[in-house]
Amino acid sequence: TGKILIKDMLTSPILAELYELRQERWTMEDAMQNWFSVQSSLRVYDQYLKLDTDHNGMLKKEELAKYSPGLTKIFIDRVFEEYQTFEGEMDYKTFLDFVLAMENKKTPQAIQYFWRILDVYNKGGIDTFVINMFFRNVIEMLENRD
């Protein structure tokens, strides 16, 4: 729905990060870890620009694959299938959602993000075929490293 309940906001760690912005003295490490800081925003945006090797302002699958060497082809394919792309390319907003999920894997929002990728048939569950499909890609990646 794009909305958040006040009680959820008050009990969320996000509120603490927003309050941290009011501090006058920050260490660079604190600033980089706070999602709402200028430093953190610039870090993610700089990462996006570095991945965008053709400089068209969008990321292709091949460009996103360079985000982390552990990303498998099937995982990236599923990201592009499940999340909004523009003519098969990812914009900055979609990349930001991806990075938020990748860097905060234990949050309910990240788990929901990844579940959507794993739930290939949109049935609310996965079967052995889907598990094997993702696992085979991991095995292939490990074999190709040697």
PyMOL commands that place a pseudoatom at each C-alpha (Angstrom):
pseudoatom trace, name=CA, resn=THR, resi=1, chain=A, elem=C, hetatm=0, pos=[0.000, 0.000, 0.000]
pseudoatom trace, name=CA, resn=GLY, resi=2, chain=A, elem=C, hetatm=0, pos=[3.005, 2.292, 0.381]
pseudoatom trace, name=CA, resn=LYS, resi=3, chain=A, elem=C, hetatm=0, pos=[1.866, 3.404, 3.841]
pseudoatom trace, name=CA, resn=ILE, resi=4, chain=A, elem=C, hetatm=0, pos=[3.238, 2.722, 7.311]
pseudoatom trace, name=CA, resn=LEU, resi=5, chain=A, elem=C, hetatm=0, pos=[1.292, 2.670, 10.549]
pseudoatom trace, name=CA, resn=ILE, resi=6, chain=A, elem=C, hetatm=0, pos=[2.455, 5.142, 13.208]
pseudoatom trace, name=CA, resn=LYS, resi=7, chain=A, elem=C, hetatm=0, pos=[2.916, 2.342, 15.775]
pseudoatom trace, name=CA, resn=ASP, resi=8, chain=A, elem=C, hetatm=0, pos=[5.096, 0.445, 13.294]
pseudoatom trace, name=CA, resn=MET, resi=9, chain=A, elem=C, hetatm=0, pos=[7.174, 3.557, 12.661]
pseudoatom trace, name=CA, resn=LEU, resi=10, chain=A, elem=C, hetatm=0, pos=[7.648, 4.210, 16.379]
pseudoatom trace, name=CA, resn=THR, resi=11, chain=A, elem=C, hetatm=0, pos=[8.882, 0.657, 17.016]
pseudoatom trace, name=CA, resn=SER, resi=12, chain=A, elem=C, hetatm=0, pos=[11.025, 0.517, 13.900]
pseudoatom trace, name=CA, resn=PRO, resi=13, chain=A, elem=C, hetatm=0, pos=[14.815, 0.923, 13.884]
pseudoatom trace, name=CA, resn=ILE, resi=14, chain=A, elem=C, hetatm=0, pos=[14.257, 3.429, 11.082]
pseudoatom trace, name=CA, resn=LEU, resi=15, chain=A, elem=C, hetatm=0, pos=[13.087, 6.031, 13.577]
pseudoatom trace, name=CA, resn=ALA, resi=16, chain=A, elem=C, hetatm=0, pos=[16.364, 5.714, 15.487]
pseudoatom trace, name=CA, resn=GLU, resi=17, chain=A, elem=C, hetatm=0, pos=[18.302, 6.296, 12.264]
pseudoatom trace, name=CA, resn=LEU, resi=18, chain=A, elem=C, hetatm=0, pos=[16.256, 9.403, 11.536]
pseudoatom trace, name=CA, resn=TYR, resi=19, chain=A, elem=C, hetatm=0, pos=[16.953, 10.737, 15.037]
pseudoatom trace, name=CA, resn=GLU, resi=20, chain=A, elem=C, hetatm=0, pos=[20.676, 10.078, 14.552]
pseudoatom trace, name=CA, resn=LEU, resi=21, chain=A, elem=C, hetatm=0, pos=[20.660, 12.651, 11.755]
pseudoatom trace, name=CA, resn=ARG, resi=22, chain=A, elem=C, hetatm=0, pos=[20.123, 15.343, 14.381]
pseudoatom trace, name=CA, resn=GLN, resi=23, chain=A, elem=C, hetatm=0, pos=[23.519, 14.647, 15.980]
pseudoatom trace, name=CA, resn=GLU, resi=24, chain=A, elem=C, hetatm=0, pos=[26.092, 17.331, 15.393]
pseudoatom trace, name=CA, resn=ARG, resi=25, chain=A, elem=C, hetatm=0, pos=[29.129, 15.069, 15.464]
pseudoatom trace, name=CA, resn=TRP, resi=26, chain=A, elem=C, hetatm=0, pos=[29.287, 11.942, 13.433]
pseudoatom trace, name=CA, resn=THR, resi=27, chain=A, elem=C, hetatm=0, pos=[32.064, 9.542, 12.700]
pseudoatom trace, name=CA, resn=MET, resi=28, chain=A, elem=C, hetatm=0, pos=[32.348, 8.604, 9.040]
pseudoatom trace, name=CA, resn=GLU, resi=29, chain=A, elem=C, hetatm=0, pos=[31.508, 5.023, 10.005]
pseudoatom trace, name=CA, resn=ASP, resi=30, chain=A, elem=C, hetatm=0, pos=[28.273, 6.135, 11.702]
pseudoatom trace, name=CA, resn=ALA, resi=31, chain=A, elem=C, hetatm=0, pos=[27.324, 8.196, 8.677]
pseudoatom trace, name=CA, resn=MET, resi=32, chain=A, elem=C, hetatm=0, pos=[27.975, 5.327, 6.262]
pseudoatom trace, name=CA, resn=GLN, resi=33, chain=A, elem=C, hetatm=0, pos=[25.802, 2.964, 8.303]
pseudoatom trace, name=CA, resn=ASN, resi=34, chain=A, elem=C, hetatm=0, pos=[22.837, 5.328, 8.516]
pseudoatom trace, name=CA, resn=TRP, resi=35, chain=A, elem=C, hetatm=0, pos=[20.633, 4.887, 5.454]
pseudoatom trace, name=CA, resn=PHE, resi=36, chain=A, elem=C, hetatm=0, pos=[19.403, 8.455, 5.672]
pseudoatom trace, name=CA, resn=SER, resi=37, chain=A, elem=C, hetatm=0, pos=[22.812, 10.139, 5.717]
pseudoatom trace, name=CA, resn=VAL, resi=38, chain=A, elem=C, hetatm=0, pos=[24.281, 11.981, 2.759]
pseudoatom trace, name=CA, resn=GLN, resi=39, chain=A, elem=C, hetatm=0, pos=[27.347, 9.728, 2.885]
pseudoatom trace, name=CA, resn=SER, resi=40, chain=A, elem=C, hetatm=0, pos=[25.289, 6.553, 2.671]
pseudoatom trace, name=CA, resn=SER, resi=41, chain=A, elem=C, hetatm=0, pos=[23.177, 7.934, -0.165]
pseudoatom trace, name=CA, resn=LEU, resi=42, chain=A, elem=C, hetatm=0, pos=[26.281, 8.937, -2.095]
pseudoatom trace, name=CA, resn=ARG, resi=43, chain=A, elem=C, hetatm=0, pos=[27.855, 5.513, -1.504]
pseudoatom trace, name=CA, resn=VAL, resi=44, chain=A, elem=C, hetatm=0, pos=[24.872, 3.715, -3.053]
pseudoatom trace, name=CA, resn=TYR, resi=45, chain=A, elem=C, hetatm=0, pos=[24.545, 6.199, -5.913]
pseudoatom trace, name=CA, resn=ASP, resi=46, chain=A, elem=C, hetatm=0, pos=[28.273, 5.945, -6.655]
pseudoatom trace, name=CA, resn=GLN, resi=47, chain=A, elem=C, hetatm=0, pos=[27.942, 2.166, -6.702]
pseudoatom trace, name=CA, resn=TYR, resi=48, chain=A, elem=C, hetatm=0, pos=[25.082, 2.465, -9.199]
pseudoatom trace, name=CA, resn=LEU, resi=49, chain=A, elem=C, hetatm=0, pos=[27.114, 4.747, -11.458]
pseudoatom trace, name=CA, resn=LYS, resi=50, chain=A, elem=C, hetatm=0, pos=[30.104, 2.382, -11.373]
pseudoatom trace, name=CA, resn=LEU, resi=51, chain=A, elem=C, hetatm=0, pos=[27.919, -0.579, -12.330]
pseudoatom trace, name=CA, resn=ASP, resi=52, chain=A, elem=C, hetatm=0, pos=[26.379, 1.388, -15.221]
pseudoatom trace, name=CA, resn=THR, resi=53, chain=A, elem=C, hetatm=0, pos=[29.290, 0.745, -17.575]
pseudoatom trace, name=CA, resn=ASP, resi=54, chain=A, elem=C, hetatm=0, pos=[27.444, 1.836, -20.721]
pseudoatom trace, name=CA, resn=HIS, resi=55, chain=A, elem=C, hetatm=0, pos=[26.438, 5.109, -18.981]
pseudoatom trace, name=CA, resn=ASN, resi=56, chain=A, elem=C, hetatm=0, pos=[22.802, 5.000, -20.086]
pseudoatom trace, name=CA, resn=GLY, resi=57, chain=A, elem=C, hetatm=0, pos=[21.467, 5.565, -16.550]
pseudoatom trace, name=CA, resn=MET, resi=58, chain=A, elem=C, hetatm=0, pos=[20.058, 2.038, -16.313]
pseudoatom trace, name=CA, resn=LEU, resi=59, chain=A, elem=C, hetatm=0, pos=[21.486, -1.359, -15.358]
pseudoatom trace, name=CA, resn=LYS, resi=60, chain=A, elem=C, hetatm=0, pos=[21.406, -4.427, -17.561]
pseudoatom trace, name=CA, resn=LYS, resi=61, chain=A, elem=C, hetatm=0, pos=[21.536, -7.910, -16.022]
pseudoatom trace, name=CA, resn=GLU, resi=62, chain=A, elem=C, hetatm=0, pos=[25.235, -8.140, -16.861]
pseudoatom trace, name=CA, resn=GLU, resi=63, chain=A, elem=C, hetatm=0, pos=[25.925, -4.860, -15.080]
pseudoatom trace, name=CA, resn=LEU, resi=64, chain=A, elem=C, hetatm=0, pos=[23.972, -5.842, -11.957]
pseudoatom trace, name=CA, resn=ALA, resi=65, chain=A, elem=C, hetatm=0, pos=[25.875, -9.142, -11.866]
pseudoatom trace, name=CA, resn=LYS, resi=66, chain=A, elem=C, hetatm=0, pos=[28.993, -7.131, -10.995]
pseudoatom trace, name=CA, resn=TYR, resi=67, chain=A, elem=C, hetatm=0, pos=[27.346, -5.969, -7.742]
pseudoatom trace, name=CA, resn=SER, resi=68, chain=A, elem=C, hetatm=0, pos=[28.632, -9.135, -6.054]
pseudoatom trace, name=CA, resn=PRO, resi=69, chain=A, elem=C, hetatm=0, pos=[30.531, -12.149, -7.391]
pseudoatom trace, name=CA, resn=GLY, resi=70, chain=A, elem=C, hetatm=0, pos=[28.139, -14.463, -5.509]
pseudoatom trace, name=CA, resn=LEU, resi=71, chain=A, elem=C, hetatm=0, pos=[25.049, -13.517, -7.523]
pseudoatom trace, name=CA, resn=THR, resi=72, chain=A, elem=C, hetatm=0, pos=[23.959, -16.346, -9.785]
pseudoatom trace, name=CA, resn=LYS, resi=73, chain=A, elem=C, hetatm=0, pos=[22.472, -15.920, -13.230]
pseudoatom trace, name=CA, resn=ILE, resi=74, chain=A, elem=C, hetatm=0, pos=[19.131, -17.406, -12.152]
pseudoatom trace, name=CA, resn=PHE, resi=75, chain=A, elem=C, hetatm=0, pos=[18.945, -15.043, -9.165]
pseudoatom trace, name=CA, resn=ILE, resi=76, chain=A, elem=C, hetatm=0, pos=[19.579, -11.996, -11.350]
pseudoatom trace, name=CA, resn=ASP, resi=77, chain=A, elem=C, hetatm=0, pos=[17.100, -13.253, -13.950]
pseudoatom trace, name=CA, resn=ARG, resi=78, chain=A, elem=C, hetatm=0, pos=[14.467, -13.571, -11.217]
pseudoatom trace, name=CA, resn=VAL, resi=79, chain=A, elem=C, hetatm=0, pos=[15.197, -10.060, -9.891]
pseudoatom trace, name=CA, resn=PHE, resi=80, chain=A, elem=C, hetatm=0, pos=[14.547, -8.684, -13.369]
pseudoatom trace, name=CA, resn=GLU, resi=81, chain=A, elem=C, hetatm=0, pos=[11.400, -10.822, -13.745]
pseudoatom trace, name=CA, resn=GLU, resi=82, chain=A, elem=C, hetatm=0, pos=[9.888, -9.815, -10.415]
pseudoatom trace, name=CA, resn=TYR, resi=83, chain=A, elem=C, hetatm=0, pos=[10.828, -6.175, -10.052]
pseudoatom trace, name=CA, resn=GLN, resi=84, chain=A, elem=C, hetatm=0, pos=[9.977, -3.316, -12.366]
pseudoatom trace, name=CA, resn=THR, resi=85, chain=A, elem=C, hetatm=0, pos=[12.357, -2.795, -15.226]
pseudoatom trace, name=CA, resn=PHE, resi=86, chain=A, elem=C, hetatm=0, pos=[12.239, -0.523, -18.214]
pseudoatom trace, name=CA, resn=GLU, resi=87, chain=A, elem=C, hetatm=0, pos=[12.804, -2.377, -21.463]
pseudoatom trace, name=CA, resn=GLY, resi=88, chain=A, elem=C, hetatm=0, pos=[14.734, -5.006, -19.518]
pseudoatom trace, name=CA, resn=GLU, resi=89, chain=A, elem=C, hetatm=0, pos=[16.911, -2.561, -17.586]
pseudoatom trace, name=CA, resn=MET, resi=90, chain=A, elem=C, hetatm=0, pos=[16.857, -1.535, -13.928]
pseudoatom trace, name=CA, resn=ASP, resi=91, chain=A, elem=C, hetatm=0, pos=[16.498, 2.085, -12.851]
pseudoatom trace, name=CA, resn=TYR, resi=92, chain=A, elem=C, hetatm=0, pos=[18.002, 3.625, -9.721]
pseudoatom trace, name=CA, resn=LYS, resi=93, chain=A, elem=C, hetatm=0, pos=[14.857, 3.212, -7.601]
pseudoatom trace, name=CA, resn=THR, resi=94, chain=A, elem=C, hetatm=0, pos=[14.693, -0.518, -8.327]
pseudoatom trace, name=CA, resn=PHE, resi=95, chain=A, elem=C, hetatm=0, pos=[18.436, -0.767, -7.644]
pseudoatom trace, name=CA, resn=LEU, resi=96, chain=A, elem=C, hetatm=0, pos=[17.936, 1.018, -4.328]
pseudoatom trace, name=CA, resn=ASP, resi=97, chain=A, elem=C, hetatm=0, pos=[15.280, -1.534, -3.315]
pseudoatom trace, name=CA, resn=PHE, resi=98, chain=A, elem=C, hetatm=0, pos=[17.713, -4.295, -4.311]
pseudoatom trace, name=CA, resn=VAL, resi=99, chain=A, elem=C, hetatm=0, pos=[20.564, -2.807, -2.249]
pseudoatom trace, name=CA, resn=LEU, resi=100, chain=A, elem=C, hetatm=0, pos=[18.305, -2.261, 0.768]
pseudoatom trace, name=CA, resn=ALA, resi=101, chain=A, elem=C, hetatm=0, pos=[17.317, -5.927, 0.668]
pseudoatom trace, name=CA, resn=MET, resi=102, chain=A, elem=C, hetatm=0, pos=[20.891, -7.110, 0.117]
pseudoatom trace, name=CA, resn=GLU, resi=103, chain=A, elem=C, hetatm=0, pos=[22.298, -5.028, 2.966]
pseudoatom trace, name=CA, resn=ASN, resi=104, chain=A, elem=C, hetatm=0, pos=[19.464, -5.719, 5.427]
pseudoatom trace, name=CA, resn=LYS, resi=105, chain=A, elem=C, hetatm=0, pos=[18.738, -9.392, 4.764]
pseudoatom trace, name=CA, resn=LYS, resi=106, chain=A, elem=C, hetatm=0, pos=[17.213, -10.097, 8.172]
pseudoatom trace, name=CA, resn=THR, resi=107, chain=A, elem=C, hetatm=0, pos=[14.462, -7.486, 7.968]
pseudoatom trace, name=CA, resn=PRO, resi=108, chain=A, elem=C, hetatm=0, pos=[10.899, -8.554, 7.145]
pseudoatom trace, name=CA, resn=GLN, resi=109, chain=A, elem=C, hetatm=0, pos=[10.984, -6.338, 4.042]
pseudoatom trace, name=CA, resn=ALA, resi=110, chain=A, elem=C, hetatm=0, pos=[14.149, -8.018, 2.736]
pseudoatom trace, name=CA, resn=ILE, resi=111, chain=A, elem=C, hetatm=0, pos=[12.784, -11.482, 3.441]
pseudoatom trace, name=CA, resn=GLN, resi=112, chain=A, elem=C, hetatm=0, pos=[9.649, -10.541, 1.503]
pseudoatom trace, name=CA, resn=TYR, resi=113, chain=A, elem=C, hetatm=0, pos=[11.817, -9.165, -1.325]
pseudoatom trace, name=CA, resn=PHE, resi=114, chain=A, elem=C, hetatm=0, pos=[13.802, -12.406, -1.602]
pseudoatom trace, name=CA, resn=TRP, resi=115, chain=A, elem=C, hetatm=0, pos=[10.769, -14.629, -1.156]
pseudoatom trace, name=CA, resn=ARG, resi=116, chain=A, elem=C, hetatm=0, pos=[9.207, -13.048, -4.223]
pseudoatom trace, name=CA, resn=ILE, resi=117, chain=A, elem=C, hetatm=0, pos=[12.329, -14.055, -6.159]
pseudoatom trace, name=CA, resn=LEU, resi=118, chain=A, elem=C, hetatm=0, pos=[12.266, -17.638, -4.834]
pseudoatom trace, name=CA, resn=ASP, resi=119, chain=A, elem=C, hetatm=0, pos=[8.507, -18.132, -5.260]
pseudoatom trace, name=CA, resn=VAL, resi=120, chain=A, elem=C, hetatm=0, pos=[8.825, -18.800, -8.987]
pseudoatom trace, name=CA, resn=TYR, resi=121, chain=A, elem=C, hetatm=0, pos=[5.231, -19.995, -9.427]
pseudoatom trace, name=CA, resn=ASN, resi=122, chain=A, elem=C, hetatm=0, pos=[3.662, -17.308, -7.187]
pseudoatom trace, name=CA, resn=LYS, resi=123, chain=A, elem=C, hetatm=0, pos=[2.005, -20.008, -5.066]
pseudoatom trace, name=CA, resn=GLY, resi=124, chain=A, elem=C, hetatm=0, pos=[3.299, -18.940, -1.668]
pseudoatom trace, name=CA, resn=GLY, resi=125, chain=A, elem=C, hetatm=0, pos=[5.657, -21.907, -1.501]
pseudoatom trace, name=CA, resn=ILE, resi=126, chain=A, elem=C, hetatm=0, pos=[8.580, -23.521, -3.235]
pseudoatom trace, name=CA, resn=ASP, resi=127, chain=A, elem=C, hetatm=0, pos=[9.119, -27.137, -4.201]
pseudoatom trace, name=CA, resn=THR, resi=128, chain=A, elem=C, hetatm=0, pos=[12.177, -29.314, -4.755]
pseudoatom trace, name=CA, resn=PHE, resi=129, chain=A, elem=C, hetatm=0, pos=[12.311, -28.354, -8.425]
pseudoatom trace, name=CA, resn=VAL, resi=130, chain=A, elem=C, hetatm=0, pos=[12.725, -24.663, -7.551]
pseudoatom trace, name=CA, resn=ILE, resi=131, chain=A, elem=C, hetatm=0, pos=[15.283, -25.425, -4.837]
pseudoatom trace, name=CA, resn=ASN, resi=132, chain=A, elem=C, hetatm=0, pos=[17.268, -27.561, -7.290]
pseudoatom trace, name=CA, resn=MET, resi=133, chain=A, elem=C, hetatm=0, pos=[17.019, -24.865, -9.956]
pseudoatom trace, name=CA, resn=PHE, resi=134, chain=A, elem=C, hetatm=0, pos=[18.662, -22.274, -7.693]
pseudoatom trace, name=CA, resn=PHE, resi=135, chain=A, elem=C, hetatm=0, pos=[21.089, -24.793, -6.180]
pseudoatom trace, name=CA, resn=ARG, resi=136, chain=A, elem=C, hetatm=0, pos=[22.301, -26.048, -9.589]
pseudoatom trace, name=CA, resn=ASN, resi=137, chain=A, elem=C, hetatm=0, pos=[23.217, -22.490, -10.501]
pseudoatom trace, name=CA, resn=VAL, resi=138, chain=A, elem=C, hetatm=0, pos=[25.252, -22.149, -7.292]
pseudoatom trace, name=CA, resn=ILE, resi=139, chain=A, elem=C, hetatm=0, pos=[27.064, -25.440, -8.031]
pseudoatom trace, name=CA, resn=GLU, resi=140, chain=A, elem=C, hetatm=0, pos=[27.832, -24.302, -11.598]
pseudoatom trace, name=CA, resn=MET, resi=141, chain=A, elem=C, hetatm=0, pos=[29.221, -21.036, -10.286]
pseudoatom trace, name=CA, resn=LEU, resi=142, chain=A, elem=C, hetatm=0, pos=[31.445, -22.840, -7.772]
pseudoatom trace, name=CA, resn=GLU, resi=143, chain=A, elem=C, hetatm=0, pos=[32.701, -25.286, -10.407]
pseudoatom trace, name=CA, resn=ASN, resi=144, chain=A, elem=C, hetatm=0, pos=[33.562, -22.435, -12.779]
pseudoatom trace, name=CA, resn=ARG, resi=145, chain=A, elem=C, hetatm=0, pos=[35.635, -20.676, -10.110]
pseudoatom trace, name=CA, resn=ASP, resi=146, chain=A, elem=C, hetatm=0, pos=[38.268, -23.411, -10.115]
for i in range(1, 146): cmd.bond("trace and resi %d" % i, "trace and resi %d" % (i + 1))
show_as sticks, trace
zoom trace
